[in-house]
Amino acid sequence: MKVAREIATPKGWTESAPPLDVQRIREDFPILKQRVHGKPLVYLDNAATTQKPQVVLDTL
């Protein structure tokens, strides 16, 4: 996964990574396809739960 950030070099900040494609990442997680009251589900991470990407679920 690529993260949107600038890359530090000895001469300072010179390069930028491409922006984070949130929609593409959401598509990897089946639970995020659900809608509640017509709105997309939002997942707030915490230490008690971990969502699995579809590729992991397919492997199980």
C-alpha positions as a Markdown table, in Angstrom:
| # | Residue | x | y | z |
|---|---|---|---|---|
| 1 | Met | 0.0 | 0.0 | 0.0 |
| 2 | Lys | 1.3 | 3.4 | -0.8 |
| 3 | Val | 1.0 | 6.2 | 1.7 |
| 4 | Ala | 0.7 | 9.9 | 0.8 |
| 5 | Arg | 3.8 | 11.6 | 2.3 |
| 6 | Glu | 6.8 | 13.5 | 1.4 |
| 7 | Ile | 10.2 | 11.7 | 1.4 |
| 8 | Ala | 12.9 | 13.2 | 3.5 |
| 9 | Thr | 16.4 | 13.6 | 2.0 |
| 10 | Pro | 19.5 | 15.3 | 3.3 |
| 11 | Lys | 18.7 | 18.3 | 1.2 |
| 12 | Gly | 15.1 | 18.6 | 2.6 |
| 13 | Trp | 11.7 | 17.6 | 1.3 |
| 14 | Thr | 11.9 | 16.9 | -2.4 |
| 15 | Glu | 9.6 | 14.1 | -3.6 |
| 16 | Ser | 5.9 | 13.4 | -2.9 |
| 17 | Ala | 4.3 | 10.0 | -2.9 |
| 18 | Pro | 1.0 | 9.6 | -4.8 |
| 19 | Pro | -2.1 | 10.5 | -2.8 |
| 20 | Leu | -3.7 | 7.7 | -0.8 |
| 21 | Asp | -6.5 | 6.0 | -2.8 |
| 22 | Val | -9.0 | 5.5 | 0.0 |
| 23 | Gln | -11.8 | 4.0 | -2.3 |
| 24 | Arg | -9.4 | 1.4 | -3.6 |
| 25 | Ile | -8.4 | 0.4 | -0.1 |
| 26 | Arg | -12.1 | 0.2 | 1.1 |
| 27 | Glu | -12.8 | -2.2 | -1.7 |
| 28 | Asp | -10.4 | -4.7 | -0.1 |
| 29 | Phe | -12.5 | -4.9 | 3.0 |
| 30 | Pro | -16.0 | -6.6 | 2.6 |
| 31 | Ile | -17.5 | -5.0 | 5.8 |
| 32 | Leu | -16.9 | -1.6 | 4.3 |
| 33 | Lys | -19.4 | -2.3 | 1.5 |
| 34 | Gln | -22.2 | -2.2 | 4.0 |
| 35 | Arg | -24.4 | 0.8 | 4.3 |
| 36 | Val | -26.2 | 2.0 | 7.5 |
| 37 | His | -29.2 | 4.3 | 7.1 |
| 38 | Gly | -28.2 | 4.8 | 3.5 |
| 39 | Lys | -24.7 | 5.9 | 4.4 |
| 40 | Pro | -21.4 | 4.0 | 4.0 |
| 41 | Leu | -20.1 | 2.3 | 7.1 |
| 42 | Val | -17.1 | 3.9 | 8.8 |
| 43 | Tyr | -14.6 | 1.7 | 10.6 |
| 44 | Leu | -12.8 | 3.2 | 13.6 |
| 45 | Asp | -9.9 | 0.9 | 14.5 |
| 46 | Asn | -9.1 | 0.0 | 18.1 |
| 47 | Ala | -7.0 | -2.7 | 19.8 |
| 48 | Ala | -9.9 | -5.1 | 20.2 |
| 49 | Thr | -10.7 | -5.6 | 16.5 |
| 50 | Thr | -9.0 | -6.0 | 13.2 |
| 51 | Gln | -10.8 | -6.1 | 9.8 |
| 52 | Lys | -9.5 | -8.6 | 7.3 |
| 53 | Pro | -9.0 | -7.7 | 3.6 |
| 54 | Gln | -10.8 | -9.9 | 1.1 |
| 55 | Val | -7.6 | -11.6 | 0.0 |
| 56 | Val | -7.0 | -12.9 | 3.6 |
| 57 | Leu | -10.6 | -14.1 | 3.9 |
| 58 | Asp | -10.3 | -16.0 | 0.5 |
| 59 | Thr | -7.2 | -17.7 | 1.8 |
| 60 | Leu | -8.8 | -19.0 | 5.0 |
